[in-house]
Every structure is written in structure tokens, then in C-alpha cells.
Amino acid sequence: MSCNDVQAKLAPYLGERLPAGAAGAVRAHLAACAACRGALDEQSALREALTRGVTEASEDATLE
């Protein structure tokens, strides 16, 4: 699997929406590719920040 293929699958990989075979191929590539691990870390941090922001916004709306 190429870096382009893996990076296109990172969002569904993080969301656990890839079939088992594809997830395994992404995992294997990530084990060998520092650049794609970096891209995964960036997407993971973004996903976490967005989730935290939505949660905080929901809590703020509840307080009003």
C-alpha cells in the first residue's frame, strides 16, 4: 500500500470504519512509515480537538 493510499484511508481507519483487511494493511504500512505515522498523529489530534470542541460547545449550550 502506498503512502497516498494510506493517507486517504486515515480518517476511516481512525473511525474504525475500514474492513479488517484494509485496516490491517494500513496498520502494517504505519509500522514501517514514519511519514504516515506523523499524518496519523496529526489527524488524530485534529479529531480529538474537534470532539473536545463539540463537547465544550454542547456543555455551554446546556448552561444557557
Secondary structure, DSSP 8 states (H G I E B T S, - for coil): --HHHHHHHHHHHHTT-S-HHHHHHHHHHHHH-HHHHHHHHHHHHHHHHHHHHHHHHHHHHHH-
